[in-house]
Amino acid sequence: MPRLVAESYRRLLAQRGVVTVIRTPFQWVMSSPVIEIETGGYMGEVGLYVPLVQEPEASRILEGEDDAEAEQGAGSGANG
């Protein structure tokens, strides 16, 4: 996905306690000759990785189901 989108997802997941890593295609090699890539200036395609044990939680968050559950929980507490 484009890095801008991946960074947005990464921040959303991090706020909810999900561990994430963004990898550019150039990070798979030992050294990179382009300083923009190393300093985060690369805005091309990247991979966003989460630990396998947190994948279901990350999917719920990104699909918006986590927000719906939080709203229902807050609503039932106010009515109860």
C-alpha positions in Angstrom: 0.0 0.0 0.0 1.2 3.6 -0.4 3.3 4.7 2.6 0.9 7.5 3.5 -2.0 5.0 3.9 0.2 2.6 5.8 1.4 5.3 8.3 -2.2 6.2 8.9 -3.1 2.6 9.6 0.0 2.2 11.8 -0.9 5.1 14.0 -4.5 3.9 14.4 -3.4 0.5 15.4 -0.7 1.8 17.7 -3.3 3.9 19.6 -5.1 0.6 20.3 -2.0 -1.3 21.4 -1.3 -3.3 18.2 2.4 -3.6 17.4 3.2 -2.7 13.8 6.2 -2.5 11.5 6.4 -0.7 8.1 8.9 -2.0 5.6 10.0 -0.4 2.4 11.2 -2.7 -0.5 14.7 -1.2 0.2 14.8 -2.3 3.8 15.2 -5.9 2.8 18.8 -5.2 1.6 21.7 -4.6 3.9 22.3 -1.0 2.8 20.4 1.7 0.9 22.1 4.3 -1.2 19.1 6.7 -1.1 18.9 8.8 2.0 15.2 9.7 1.5 14.3 6.0 1.8 16.2 5.6 5.1 14.8 8.8 6.6 11.2 8.1 5.8 10.9 10.3 2.7 10.0 7.3 0.5 6.3 7.5 -0.2 6.0 4.5 -2.6 4.6 1.0 -1.9 5.4 -0.5 1.6 4.3 -3.4 3.7 2.5 -3.1 7.0 3.1 -6.0 9.3 1.5 -6.9 12.6 2.2 -10.0 14.8 0.2 -13.0 13.9 -1.4 -13.1 17.3 -2.7 -9.6 16.9 -3.9 -10.0 13.4 -7.6 -10.6 14.3 -7.6 -7.5 16.6 -5.9 -5.4 13.9 -8.5 -6.5 11.3 -11.4 -5.6 13.6 -9.9 -2.1 14.2 -9.3 -1.4 10.5 -12.8 -2.6 9.6 -14.3 -0.3 12.2 -15.8 -3.1 14.3 -13.7 -2.2 17.3 -15.3 1.3 17.3 -18.8 -0.1 17.0 -18.2 -2.3 20.1 -16.9 0.6 22.1 -19.9 2.8 21.2 -22.3 0.0 22.2 -20.4 -0.5 25.5 -20.6 3.2 26.2 -24.3 3.3 25.3 -25.3 0.4 27.5 -23.4 1.8 30.5 -25.2 5.1 30.2 -28.6 3.4 29.9 -28.0 0.9 32.8 
